[in-house]
Amino acid sequence: MRTIKRYSILCMCGMLAMLSGHARAEGDTTFVTQNAAVLLDHSRISIFPDITQTLPFQKIRTLTAFRHPRQSIPNLGVTSATVWFRFTLFNQSNEQRLLVSVRNANLNQIRLYYPVSNRGNYTYAEGGDLIPQTSNQYGHQHNLFEVPIPPYSYRTLYLRVNSNGQIEVPIYAGTFDHVIAMINRDDVTFGIYAGIILIMIFYNLFLYFTVRDKSYLYYIGFIFFVGFAQFCLQGQADLLWGASSFMTLRSVNWSIALAGIATLLFSRVFLRTRERTPVFDKVLVGFIIMEACTIMLTLFGAYNVSYILLDIIAFLYSFALWGIAIKFTLDGFRPAKFFLIAWSFYLLSVILYVVKDFGVIPYNSFTANILLIGSSVEIALLSFALADTINVFRKEKELSQIRALEASREKEQFVKEQNTILESRINERTYKLQQLNMELKTALDHLKHTQSQLVDAEKMASLGQLTAGIAHEINNPINFVKSNIKPLQLDIFEIKKLIKEYEQINAGNLSDKLDEIRQLREKMEFEYIMQEIDTLLTGIEDGATRTADIVKGLRSFSRVHEAEVKEADIHEGIDTTLMLLSNIVPPNLEIVKNYGKLPKVSCYPGKLNQVFMNILTNSIQAVKSKPHRDRDRITITTKRSRNQVVISMADTGPGIPEDVRVKIFDPFFTTKGVGEGTGLGLSIVYTIIEKHSGKIEVVSQQGKGAEFILTLPIKHPELARDSLSERVPTSNSSQ
């Protein structure tokens, strides 16, 4: 009796503990009855995103960081984290096992952990699109898991999800019959949708072969790829490529991108955006390019980035097409009205699908398949719109043909009338053209004369620089000679005075006179005067020699009249030019000569000296124009390269901008102010170098100076031809 009483007390205590545990879990527990399958909303599910993707299940069971999701249906967007779901099921049915369904066919990896006994031992079952459907217990794209839960008891389950797309996890729980019935309804709905897609494809293909309008081809492509995208989103792609993880991971992103491209191409053709709004048409082309870029991103494994971009692009072009359809409708474009209605139905279905995730409307079979319904309505309405558009186009074509025929007749009559007028005008115009040719010939002669005057002006400018250099160089030695003449005259006068005193000596006053002469000699510092005379004579001699050198250099430089090719020393020409330009060289400018060993070059010496003067003058002026006058430098480098000589003249000036550099050899182009230059200096340089069969290059960066590189043949082509003709024997010599 005591044993029975003790057992009764223990049972009551166990029931109380069970009830208390049940009371604690009731807030997060989902009760599964015999009536229908139950959708687990956010209040019955807790989630924990494992960013590290490394936490084991034993660790997850001990965490307290699980939180209820904000959305009615858990939706974590696109994330690379491993997401854990925790929920508790209480079995109020008579079934020994319950069926759990995760109604998202595009989750890559799913693992459901469930207890196999009251002791807390867990096992797991796997699903996801990376697991072949044949490996699943029920072989269905909607992941089904059979969980043992005895009647009137509860179990806590854990669901682990990894995916490269959007992680939206609607979870249903119920008895086997109710869950399978729900799944069958979804399969029937998708079967109807697939039937509509196939019917519309074959129907419009038949219409294309009937009317031969390319719009139907774009529409068929639109239907096919939109249907293919839904085929992949519903998890049916496994039927095409089986267990290929490469295609499974990429199929959803690729199908969405291809559907977007097909939609944009069809919209361009249907709305005729290229003719009506070229700017908006370019925007649509830009969307197509972006969709193609997402395909490449997916190919290289950037699944999450590609998926996010696809959502953004789809959002943008959906409302862009909706807006342009409204504008075209208001403009009276009839096809746009049908497009607007069809597109509005589709956008409405998208909006309902999104707000369903936030719990604004309930999640059920209708809202879960709202995209299929909206897409079906859109496709049907667009088919009617396309048929109406073809009729409109046909009427417009007939009207245009009639108008074209009338216009052709009017043009024919007009052409006849114009032919008579044209003949008279041709004669009149011929006379005017003859007069115009005479005027153009006169203008051309005037232009040649003006060009000749400008070339002469450039020569006079070079002559002016040359004259200024000569004046400066000759003035220095002449001034030196002039300044030495006066002291020399005074010294000679003193010597004459001394000699006169010597002449007045006689025998009577010899001793006294010698004393006076000695005193006079000491007073005039006779030895110093003799030294000074030597110094002054040396200075006069140097000045005369310098003047002679200048005249000699001038004769060497000014051989412009020489019309024959002669051998000349390049270094002598450069040195002479630098001597004549010394008066315009600023004190802070250093001339550096890096002369190599050069042979004499056959050339026109005077013209080549003119080249050196023009380039060096420009370099000196460029250095002077710098805002900050630091220690500047012009470096002249010469070297031999096979049968050529290379002359480089580089300065540290401000450099030449690219837009100026390409035009500096153009005649009359100048960057100087009005009246400061003719713009012919470098043009003449280019002509002279061409006459020598050489080439000139300009290397410059703005702010880093400029370098002119001259390349000249050692043997001028004229001399080369002459020497060749001398070596060829004549017919007389051969005899």
Secondary structure, DSSP 8 states (H G I E B T S, - for coil): -HHHHHHHHHHHHHHHHHHHHHHHHGGGEEEE-SS--EE--GGG-EEEEETTS---HHHHHT----B--SSSS-EEEE-SSEEEEEEEEEE-SS-SEEEEEE--TT-SEEEEEEESSTT--EEEEEESTTS-GGGSSS--SSEEEEEE--TT-EEEEEEEEE-SSEEE--EEEE-HHHHHHHHHHHHHHHHHHHHHHHHHHHHHHHHHHHH--HHHHHHHHHHHHHHHHHHHHTTTTHHHHTT-HHHHHHHHHHHHHHHHHHHHHHHHHHHTHHHH-HHHHHHHHHHHHHHHHHHHHHHTT-HHHHHHHHHHHHHHHHHHHHHHHHHHHHTT-HHHHHHHHHHHHHHHHHHHHHHHHTTSS--SHHHHTHHHHHHHHHHHHHHHHHHHHHHHHHHHHHHHHHHHHHHHHHHHHHHHHHHHHHHHHHHHHHHHHHHHHHHHHHHHHHHHHHHHHHHHHHHHHHHHHHHHHHHHHHHHHHHHHHHHHHHHHHHHHHHHHHHHHHHT--STTHHHHHHHHHHHHHHHTHHHHHHHHHHHHHHHHHHHHHHHHHHHHHHHHTGGG--S-EEE-HHHHHHHHHHHTGGG--TTEEEEEE------EEE-HHHHHHHHHHHHHHHHHHHHT-SS--SEEEEEEEEEETTEEEEEEEE-SS---HHHHTTTTSTT---S-TTS--S-HHHHHHHHHHHTT-EEEEEE-TTS-EEEEEEEESS-HHHHHHHHHHHS--HHHH-
